[in-house]
Amino acid sequence: MRRLASTVVVVAGDGAGEVVAGLDGLHNVRAIPRGERRPAEVFEIAGRSGATYVVHDVDPLADVAEAWTAFFDGTGVVGALEVAVEAVLGELRAERVTLPDYYLVLNPEGMSETRRHWWLGVLAGAAPVRVVPVPASAAAVAEELGRLRAGRWWPADLESWLRGLPRVVPDRAGLPGADAARHR
């Protein structure tokens, strides 16, 4: 999987686009709010940036997150999670998308329980310091950029990790031994 020279930060959650837009003009930060851009265009701009931090609101795992949440909420279509996983794996292999260095998650306490488990269980369990809850403001995100810590990268075997998501139960996600947890 390709990694960019800049530190890439995805801001996720309600109001992410406005928060990213509010970072425009910060020193060493290239803020790329999606707005009307296609995700591929945002990733292309991010890949060309030489800024220390590239911050945008396009989550390459958004479809997987939606499908995982729906799967465990019982509202999803059978097979949708597996389809979303294979689609993102294809995008990652083709280097059309890249995983960010960090996710700054806006106000996770206001999210549904299963969605919160996605962010603070599944993703944080895979790479603990790479998922950071933060208040939904440009000032809070800007402050957090200066405090980001180095830590374990995403799983080396992304294919196995992503394909194993149907077995990662929400209230066990991120806990020791959770990989062995099975749905039902």
C-alpha positions in Angstrom: 0.0 0.0 0.0 1.3 3.4 -1.0 1.9 6.0 1.7 2.2 9.7 1.0 5.1 12.0 2.1 2.7 14.2 4.0 0.9 13.2 7.2 -2.6 12.5 6.0 -5.5 13.2 8.4 -9.1 12.4 7.7 -11.6 14.4 9.7 -14.8 12.2 10.1 -18.2 12.8 11.5 -21.0 15.3 11.3 -19.7 18.7 10.0 -16.4 17.3 8.9 -16.4 19.4 5.6 -16.9 22.6 7.4 -14.2 21.8 10.0 -11.7 21.0 7.2 -12.6 24.2 5.4 -11.9 26.1 8.6 -8.3 24.8 8.6 -7.5 26.6 5.3 -4.6 29.0 5.7 -2.9 27.2 8.6 0.9 27.0 8.3 2.1 23.6 6.9 -1.5 22.4 6.5 -3.2 21.7 3.2 -6.9 21.5 3.9 -9.0 19.8 1.2 -12.7 19.8 1.9 -14.5 17.5 -0.4 -17.3 19.8 -1.3 -18.3 19.1 -4.9 -15.1 17.1 -5.6 -15.1 13.4 -6.3 -13.2 11.3 -3.8 -10.6 10.4 -6.5 -10.0 14.1 -7.0 -9.4 14.7 -3.3 -6.9 11.8 -3.2 -5.1 13.1 -6.2 -4.7 16.6 -4.7 -3.6 15.0 -1.4 -1.0 12.9 -3.3 0.5 16.0 -4.9 0.7 18.1 -1.8 4.0 18.8 -0.1 2.5 20.2 3.1 3.4 18.7 6.4 -0.3 17.8 7.0 -2.9 17.1 4.4 -6.3 17.2 6.0 -9.5 16.1 4.2 -12.9 14.6 4.8 -13.0 11.7 2.4 -12.8 8.5 4.4 -11.6 5.6 2.1 -13.3 3.2 4.5 -16.6 5.0 4.5 -18.5 2.3 2.6 -17.0 -0.4 4.8 -18.0 1.5 7.9 -21.6 1.9 6.6 -21.9 -1.7 5.7 -20.3 -2.9 9.0 -22.6 -0.7 11.0 -25.7 -1.9 9.0 -24.6 -5.5 9.3 -24.5 -5.4 13.1 -27.5 -3.1 13.4 -29.5 -5.7 11.4 -30.4 -3.2 8.7 -27.9 -4.2 6.0 -28.4 -6.3 2.9 -26.8 -9.8 3.0 -23.3 -9.6 1.5 -23.1 -5.8 1.5 -20.2 -5.8 3.9 -18.2 -8.3 1.9 -18.8 -6.3 -1.3 -17.7 -3.1 0.4 -14.5 -4.8 1.7 -13.6 -6.2 -1.8 -14.3 -2.8 -3.4 -12.0 -0.9 -1.0 -9.3 -3.6 -1.3 -9.4 -3.1 -5.1 -9.1 0.6 -4.7 -6.1 0.2 -2.3 -4.4 -2.3 -4.6 -4.8 0.1 -7.6 -3.6 3.0 -5.4 -6.6 5.1 -6.2 -7.1 5.5 -2.4 -4.8 5.4 0.6 -5.5 4.9 4.3 -4.8 8.1 6.2 -2.2 8.3 8.9 -4.8 9.5 11.4 -8.6 9.8 11.7 -9.8 12.7 13.8 -13.4 11.7 14.8 -15.7 14.6 15.5 -17.9 14.2 18.6 -18.1 10.3 18.8 -20.3 10.6 21.9 -23.1 11.9 19.6 -22.9 8.9 17.2 -25.0 5.7 17.3 -23.6 3.0 19.6 -22.6 0.8 16.7 -20.9 3.7 14.8 -19.0 4.7 17.9 -17.8 1.0 18.1 -16.6 1.2 14.5 -14.4 4.3 15.3 -13.3 3.6 18.8 -13.3 -0.2 18.7 -12.6 -1.6 15.3 -10.4 1.2 13.9 -8.8 2.2 17.2 -8.2 -1.5 18.0 -6.3 -1.9 14.7 -4.1 1.1 15.2 -4.7 2.7 18.7 -3.1 6.1 18.4 -4.3 6.6 14.8 -8.0 7.3 15.8 -8.5 10.3 17.9 -11.8 11.7 19.2 -12.0 15.5 19.0 -14.6 18.2 19.4 -16.3 19.4 16.2 -14.4 22.6 15.6 -11.5 23.7 13.4 -9.7 25.1 16.4 -9.9 21.7 18.2 -8.7 19.9 15.1 -5.9 22.4 14.6 -4.8 21.9 18.2 -4.9 18.2 17.9 -2.7 18.2 14.8 0.2 19.3 16.9 -0.4 16.5 19.4 -0.6 13.5 17.1 1.6 10.7 18.3 3.5 8.1 16.4 2.2 4.5 16.8 1.5 1.3 15.2 0.4 1.6 11.5 -2.7 -0.1 10.2 -2.5 -3.9 10.1 0.2 -5.2 7.8 -2.2 -7.7 6.3 -5.0 -5.3 5.4 -6.8 -8.0 3.3 -7.1 -10.4 6.2 -8.1 -7.6 8.6 -10.7 -6.2 6.4 -12.1 -9.6 5.4 -12.3 -10.5 9.1 -14.6 -7.5 9.9 -17.8 -9.6 9.8 -16.5 -11.5 12.8 -15.6 -8.3 14.8 -18.6 -7.9 17.1 -19.3 -4.2 18.1 -19.1 -4.5 21.9 -15.9 -6.6 21.6 -14.2 -4.5 19.0 -10.7 -3.3 20.0 -10.6 -5.6 23.1 -7.8 -8.2 23.6 -8.9 -11.4 22.0 -11.6 -9.7 20.0 -10.4 -11.2 16.7 -11.6 -14.5 18.0 -15.1 -13.1 18.8 -17.7 -14.3 16.4 -21.0 -12.9 15.4 -23.9 -15.0 16.9 
